[in-house]
């Protein structure tokens, strides 16, 4: 039996974990009851209250030993690297948001279930056969599985757009360029890096870095007929938030840009209004910091070349909007 509110525990209090926590505090359907990460509780409280991208949290925060008091509500803090040692039974956890980025298989998340959680949602693509759901695409098919993946931020942006285009016009192949904000996985200045891609040793604040991306694999999970026919590149640029997607799609029929924009607008209004939006403005990335939509399609940029080569451009706050979809999926799972 579910409690009146869905009780959420966040494992991994980085960029996505803290964004999810901020959203949870504003959503009356949830209660944030615990957080686990491997840095000091003082830094957890400080980074939760102050954020250089999303500004200060407009709530009173007080740290009392291993408890974070936010507007009078208590959040238990943990610092445990091993899920097998996290005894959380007393917390009556409905959902664990697995935001560490390192527990990507069902087996590695099972200890969380054994130690008190009802369900786990992984905030990254799975590395095994873990069921994967994207809110607004296949969340209605959720079959009460205890451990699921919320896929990637890029897949949450791209898959809904591809779904509309593929259903309407047919996709034969695609290439995706993601002009992606830098992340904590990159270096501020030139320095050693444990990645196999040597370009990650270079400064993220001074360079444009074209890096390999797993987005094509994450997207083809939803379009099996396009396996091997999609390619993605993540071009890291010196901004701290927001991604610009440039999608080049080979269609199976002739279209015009007007026909494409008309279908996108119609389908979004009918079926995707919770997760997609459009704009007629030629904006810069700063306009989309904190935007809640999985993607905002820039309609004036839609282009068709030689009748069947389509270009679509879209914006996404890859941290905040992804965290919003994570919470949306948490409600679906927590309500079952």
Secondary structure, 3 states (H helix, E strand, C coil): CCCCCEEEEEECCCHHHHHHHHHHHCCCCEEEEEEECCCCHHHHHHHHHCCCCCCCCCCCEEEECCEEEECCEEEEEECCCCHHHCCCHHHCCCEEEECCCCCCCHHHHHHHHHCCCCEEEECCCCCCCCEECCCCCCHHHCCCCCEEECCCHHHHHHHHHHHHHHHHHCEEEEEEEEEEECCCCCECCCCCCCCCCHHHHCECCCCCEEEECCHHHHHHCCCHHHCCCEEEEEEEECCCCCEEEEEEEEECCCCCHHHHHHHHHHHHHHHCCCCEEEECCCCCHHHHCCCCCCEEEEHHHCEEECCCEEEEEEEECCCHHHHHHHHHHHHHHHCC
